[in-house]
């Protein structure tokens, strides 16, 4: 909490006042670690874990399925890093070195404990994948497996979340920042249970403690602890500011003297706009997808500096003559602009079309609902595969293609996938 206040307001006084309590918390975790084996992991005592997650053993229970010691050890590392950075800012060089070294040892121990040599995360839950990605605990050799594991968990859960108080605040951020931005928007727009729009469509004006605090028939859920005004799942708004519109503070230049605007637009929402009244002044970010064009506008306040990341564009197609642009660099499929205070506007056709992409990974319901994709299925799938009584237990076309009694050759699967991807 003190670290976030410092990041957003740039006033070291909060770190000065709270440094002892921040340090004491990490020292407590270190003490518990030493008491139970000195493994640089926190694997003792009671932990709430991924509170109220939907993947627990008991329907309507409070404890999620994620190993609570993975979560506690993750926060052991995360909090130690914060104390090391706070110590450096306050000129406490000896402390900074000690906590930085401690964080490194926790990182190494965490990877030994929770990752197989081949890069498989040993705790297979949605929240576990989210925690290791968000907290910087995914080694390079495991990154691809972890992203695939998270995607697999979402697919298995029919593209619904089942995360609780730990996993949910980070989930959409992790998806947007690791190549799964479409799914972050899909979760935001989910109208059924569990999902944010389920609450909205049930008449909620505040965010609930549980995903089903009110049942479809309008009655209050019979579960215990059922607040109708709770913060945790309201954290989706951070994703809206941080990822949808892309406004992010920087540790260098805290208080938004320096910051990043890296919006992540998606076809599922036609336009979005955010205004942040920061300590440095009013920051604006907005975008609109219209007739194949991406129109963007940004405002950087007086005496501030920003890095604007324009998605899916080549530098040569941009108007870079606008006053205040200091540098422009192509970084993969994006362009990074370093800018001074001012208003910046851009319009371009993105190199990646912002439209719905169908594939064999798509749910069968979606493919059957679209006239064009349904016709492709009738030509390339239904004529080949028999109707099976247990198909309803599977979800995506890929699952059906690789299910029992189907076994469509790989080359034909790729050809079918290519045809689906061409549908607009």
C-alpha positions in Angstrom: 0.0 0.0 0.0 2.7 2.6 0.8 4.6 1.6 -2.4 1.5 2.2 -4.5 0.8 5.5 -2.9 4.5 6.5 -3.6 4.2 5.4 -7.2 1.1 7.4 -7.8 2.0 10.6 -5.9 5.8 10.6 -5.9 6.0 11.7 -2.2 8.8 9.8 -0.4 7.3 10.8 3.0 4.9 7.8 2.8 7.9 5.5 2.5 9.8 7.3 5.3 6.8 6.9 7.6 6.1 3.3 6.7 9.5 1.9 6.1 9.8 0.2 9.5 6.5 -1.5 9.1 7.2 -2.7 5.6 10.6 -4.0 6.7 9.0 -5.7 9.8 6.5 -7.6 7.6 9.2 -9.0 5.4 11.4 -9.8 8.4 8.4 -11.7 10.0 8.1 -13.8 6.8 11.8 -14.4 6.9 11.5 -15.5 10.6 8.8 -18.0 9.7 10.9 -19.3 6.9 13.9 -19.8 9.2 11.7 -21.5 11.8 10.5 -24.1 9.4 13.6 -25.1 7.4 15.2 -21.9 6.1 14.2 -22.8 2.5 13.6 -19.3 1.4 9.9 -20.2 1.1 6.9 -19.4 3.3 5.4 -22.8 3.9 4.0 -22.7 7.4 1.0 -21.4 9.3 -2.6 -20.6 8.2 -3.2 -18.7 5.0 -6.5 -17.5 3.5 -5.1 -18.4 0.0 -7.2 -17.6 -3.0 -10.2 -16.7 -0.9 -13.7 -17.4 -2.3 -12.3 -18.9 -5.6 -14.7 -21.2 -7.4 -12.3 -24.0 -7.9 -12.3 -25.3 -4.3 -13.3 -28.7 -3.1 -16.6 -27.5 -1.5 -19.3 -25.9 -3.6 -19.9 -22.5 -2.0 -16.8 -22.9 0.2 -14.3 -20.2 1.0 -11.0 -21.9 0.2 -9.8 -22.1 -3.4 -7.8 -24.9 -4.9 -4.5 -23.1 -5.3 -1.8 -24.2 -2.9 -1.8 -21.5 -0.2 2.0 -21.9 0.2 2.6 -21.1 -3.4 0.7 -17.8 -2.9 2.4 -17.0 0.4 5.8 -17.7 -1.1 4.9 -15.6 -4.1 4.1 -12.6 -1.8 7.2 -13.3 0.2 9.2 -12.6 -2.9 7.0 -9.7 -4.1 7.0 -7.9 -0.8 10.8 -8.4 -0.4 11.4 -6.8 -3.7 9.3 -3.8 -2.7 11.2 -3.3 0.5 14.5 -3.5 -1.5 13.3 -0.7 -3.8 12.0 1.4 -1.0 15.3 1.1 0.8 17.2 2.2 -2.3 14.9 5.3 -2.8 15.5 6.3 0.9 19.3 5.9 0.6 19.4 2.9 2.9 22.1 1.2 0.7 22.9 -1.7 3.1 19.2 -2.6 3.5 18.7 -2.3 -0.2 21.5 -4.8 -0.9 20.3 -7.2 1.8 16.7 -7.4 0.6 17.6 -7.5 -3.0 19.8 -10.5 -2.3 17.1 -12.1 -0.2 14.6 -11.6 -3.0 17.0 -13.3 -5.4 17.3 -16.3 -3.1 13.5 -16.6 -2.7 13.2 -16.4 -6.5 15.6 -19.3 -7.0 14.0 -21.4 -4.2 10.5 -20.8 -5.7 11.5 -22.0 -9.1 13.1 -25.1 -7.6 10.0 -25.9 -5.6 7.2 -25.1 -8.0 8.6 -25.7 -11.5 9.7 -29.0 -13.1 13.0 -29.1 -15.1 11.0 -29.1 -18.3 9.2 -25.9 -17.3 5.9 -27.2 -16.1 4.2 -25.3 -13.2 3.5 -27.9 -10.5 0.3 -26.3 -9.3 -2.3 -26.4 -12.1 -4.8 -23.7 -11.2 -5.8 -20.5 -12.9 -4.6 -18.4 -10.0 -1.3 -20.2 -9.8 -0.5 -19.3 -13.4 -1.6 -15.7 -12.8 0.5 -15.3 -9.6 3.8 -16.5 -11.2 3.3 -14.4 -14.3 2.3 -11.2 -12.4 4.9 -11.4 -9.7 7.8 -12.1 -12.0 8.3 -15.7 -10.8 8.2 -17.4 -14.2 11.6 -18.4 -15.5 12.4 -18.0 -19.2 12.4 -21.8 -19.8 8.9 -22.1 -18.4 7.2 -19.0 -19.9 5.6 -20.6 -22.9 4.4 -23.6 -20.8 2.9 -21.2 -18.2 1.0 -19.1 -20.8 -0.3 -22.3 -22.4 -1.3 -23.7 -19.0 -3.3 -20.6 -18.2 -5.0 -20.7 -21.7 -5.8 -24.4 -21.2 -7.4 -23.8 -17.8 -9.6 -21.1 -19.3 -10.6 -23.3 -22.2 -11.3 -26.2 -19.8 -13.5 -23.9 -17.8 -15.4 -22.8 -21.0 -13.6 -19.5 -21.0 -15.0 -18.5 -17.6 -12.8 -17.5 -14.7 -12.8 -19.4 -11.4 -10.3 -17.2 -9.5 -10.8 -15.6 -6.1 -9.4 -12.6 -4.1 -5.8 -13.3 -5.1 -6.2 -14.3 -8.7 -8.9 -12.1 -10.0 -7.2 -8.7 -9.5 -4.3 -9.8 -11.6 -6.1 -12.0 -14.1 -7.0 -9.6 -16.9 -3.8 -7.7 -16.6 -1.8 -10.9 -17.0 -3.9 -11.9 -20.1 -3.5 -8.5 -21.8 0.2 -8.4 -21.1 1.0 -12.0 -22.2 -0.7 -12.2 -25.7 -4.2 -13.1 -24.6 -5.9 -9.6 -24.7 -9.0 -11.0 -26.5 -9.7 -13.2 -23.4 -9.3 -10.3 -21.0 -12.1 -8.5 -22.9 -14.1 -11.7 -23.1 -14.0 -12.1 -19.3 -15.0 -8.4 -18.9 -18.0 -8.8 -21.2 -19.2 -12.2 -19.9 -22.9 -11.9 -19.1 -23.3 -15.3 -17.4 -22.1 -16.5 -14.0 -19.4 -16.0 -13.0 -18.7 -12.6 -14.6 -18.9 -8.9 -14.0 -21.9 -8.3 -16.4 -23.8 -11.1 -14.6 -23.9 -8.7 -11.6 -24.8 -5.7 -13.8 -27.7 -7.5 -15.5 -28.9 -8.7 -12.0 -29.3 -5.0 -11.1 -26.1 -4.6 -9.0 -25.0 -1.0 -8.4 -22.0 -2.1 -6.3 -19.5 -5.0 -6.6 -20.4 -8.2 -4.7 -18.1 -10.3 -2.4 -19.1 -13.5 -4.2 -19.7 -14.0 -7.9 -23.1 -15.3 -7.1 -24.1 -13.2 -4.1 -27.5 -12.9 -5.8 -28.9 -15.9 -7.5 -30.5 -15.9 -11.0 -34.0 -15.9 -9.4 -33.1 -12.6 -7.6 -32.7 -14.2 -4.1 -29.7 -13.6 -1.9 -27.3 -16.6 -2.0 -27.6 -18.8 1.1 -23.8 -18.8 1.5 -22.2 -17.2 4.5 -20.2 -13.9 4.2 -22.2 -12.3 1.4 -21.4 -8.6 1.2 -23.0 -6.7 -1.6 -20.4 -4.0 -1.6 -16.9 -5.4 -1.7 -13.7 -4.3 -3.3 -11.8 -7.3 -4.6 -13.6 -8.0 -7.9 -13.9 -4.2 -8.4 -10.2 -4.4 -9.3 -11.2 -4.9 -12.9 -11.3 -1.1 -13.1 -7.5 -1.1 -12.6 -7.3 -3.3 -15.8 -9.4 -0.7 -17.6 -7.1 2.1 -16.8 -3.8 0.1 -16.9 -4.4 -2.1 -20.0 -7.6 -1.1 -21.9 -6.5 2.5 -21.9 -2.8 1.8 -21.0 -2.1 4.5 -18.3 0.8 3.2 -16.1 3.0 5.0 -13.5 6.8 4.5 -13.7 9.1 3.9 -10.8 11.5 6.4 -12.4 9.5 9.6 -12.2 6.9 8.5 -9.6 3.9 10.7 -9.3 3.4 10.6 -13.1 6.3 12.9 -13.8 7.2 10.0 -16.1 4.7 7.4 -17.2 3.6 5.1 -20.0 0.4 5.1 -22.1 0.2 1.6 -23.8 -3.5 1.0 -24.7 -4.7 -2.4 -25.8 -7.8 -1.9 -27.9 -10.0 -4.8 -28.9 -12.9 -5.3 -31.4 -15.3 -6.3 -28.5 -15.5 -2.6 -27.5 -15.8 0.0 -30.2 -14.4 3.0 -28.2 -13.0 3.8 -24.7 -11.8 6.9 -22.9 -10.1 7.4 -19.5 -9.2 10.6 -17.6 -6.8 10.3 -14.7 -6.4 13.3 -12.4 -2.9 12.5 -11.4 -0.5 14.2 -9.0 1.2 15.7 -12.1 -2.1 16.9 -13.8 -4.8 15.5 -16.0 -3.8 12.5 -18.2 -6.1 11.4 -21.0 -6.2 8.3 -23.2 -8.8 7.4 -25.7 -9.3 5.2 -28.7 -12.0 4.3 -31.2 -12.2 1.5 -33.8 -14.2 2.7 -36.8 -14.4 1.4 -40.3 -11.1 -0.5 -40.0 -9.3 2.6 -38.6 -7.8 3.0 -35.1 -8.2 6.6 -33.9 -6.3 7.6 -30.8 -5.9 10.7 -28.7 -3.6 11.3 -25.6 -3.0 14.2 -23.3 0.3 14.5 -21.3 0.2 17.1 -18.6 2.6 20.1 -18.2 6.2 19.2 -17.1 5.7 15.5 -17.5 7.2 13.0 -19.9 5.6 9.9 -21.3 6.2 6.9 -23.5 3.3 6.3 -25.8 3.1 2.8 -27.2 1.0 2.6 -30.4 -0.2 -0.9 -31.1 -0.1 -2.8 -34.4 1.4 -0.1 -36.6 4.5 0.6 -38.7 6.4 3.8 -38.0 6.5 4.8 -41.6 2.6 5.1 -41.6 2.5 7.6 -38.8 2.5 11.4 -38.7 5.4 12.0 -36.5 5.6 15.8 -37.2 3.5 16.6 -34.1 5.2 19.0 -31.8 6.5 17.3 -28.6 7.5 14.0 -30.1 11.1 13.4 -29.0 11.9 10.0 -30.4 10.1 7.2 -32.3 11.2 3.6 -32.4 9.7 0.5 -33.9 9.5 -2.3 -31.3 8.1 -5.4 -32.9 4.6 -4.8 -34.1 4.3 -1.6 -32.0 5.8 1.9 -32.2 7.1 3.6 -29.0 7.1 7.4 -28.9 8.9 9.4 -26.2 6.9 12.6 -25.8 6.8 15.8 -23.8 3.6 17.4 -22.5 0.9 18.1 -25.1 -2.0 16.6 -27.1 -1.3 13.8 -29.5 -3.6 12.3 -32.1 -3.1 9.3 -34.5 -5.3 7.6 -37.0 -4.2 4.5 -38.9 -5.2 1.1 -40.2 -3.7 -1.4 -37.7 -1.4 -4.1 -39.1 -3.5 -6.7 -37.2 -7.3 -6.4 -38.1 -9.4 -5.6 -35.0 -12.1 -8.2 -35.6 -13.4 -11.5 -34.3 -11.0 -14.3 -35.2 -12.6 -17.7 -35.6 -10.5 -20.9 -35.4 -10.6 -24.5 -34.3 -10.0 -23.1 -30.7 -13.4 -21.3 -30.9 -16.3 -22.7 -28.9 -18.7 -24.7 -31.0 -21.6 -22.5 -29.9 -19.8 -19.5 -31.5 -19.1 -21.4 -34.7 -22.6 -22.7 -35.1 -24.1 -19.2 -34.4 -22.2 -17.5 -37.3 -23.7 -18.3 -40.7 -20.3 -18.4 -42.5 -18.5 -20.5 -40.0 -21.5 -22.9 -39.7 -21.3 -23.4 -43.5 -17.6 -24.3 -43.2 -18.4 -26.8 -40.5 -21.1 -28.4 -42.7 -18.6 -28.8 -45.5 -15.5 -29.8 -43.6 -16.6 -31.2 -40.3 -20.2 -32.4 -40.0 -20.0 -34.4 -43.2 -16.9 -36.2 -41.8 -17.6 -36.6 -38.2 -20.6 -38.6 -36.8 -23.0 -36.9 -34.3 -22.0 -38.2 -30.8 -24.1 -38.2 -27.7 -21.3 -36.9 -25.5 -20.3 -34.0 -27.7 -21.9 -31.6 -25.2 -19.2 -32.6 -22.7 -16.6 -31.1 -25.0 -16.4 -27.4 -25.8 -14.1 -26.2 -28.6 -13.9 -27.5 -32.1 -10.4 -28.6 -31.4 -11.5 -30.8 -28.6 -14.1 -32.4 -30.8 -11.6 -32.9 -33.7 -9.3 -34.8 -31.3 -12.0 -36.6 -29.4 -12.9 -40.3 -29.7 -14.1 -41.6 -33.0 -13.2 -38.4 -34.9 -9.4 -38.2 -35.3 -9.5 -35.8 -38.3 -5.9 -35.8 -39.8 -3.7 -33.0 -38.7 -3.3 -31.6 -42.2 -7.1 -31.3 -42.5 -7.4 -29.7 -39.1 -4.9 -27.0 -40.2 -6.8 -26.5 -43.4 -10.1 -26.1 -41.5 -8.4 -23.7 -39.0 -7.2 -21.6 -41.9 -10.6 -21.4 -43.5 -12.2 -20.3 -40.2 -9.6 -17.6 -39.7 -10.5 -16.0 -43.0 -14.1 -15.3 -41.9 -14.9 -11.7 -41.3 
